[in-house]
Amino acid sequence: MQILLWVQQHLSNFYRGYARNPRMMGQDIILCKNNLEKY
């Protein structure tokens, strides 16, 4: 169940970061995808 917690945490960070800097969004999606592929 730790992956669920991680995803939830990541999503909240993601939205907060996106509000500040939309250009970072693309990089964050790529990072998120790479992390998910490890599981």
Secondary structure, 3 states (H helix, E strand, C coil): CHHHHHHHHHHHHHHHHHHHCHHHHHHHHHHHHHHHHHC
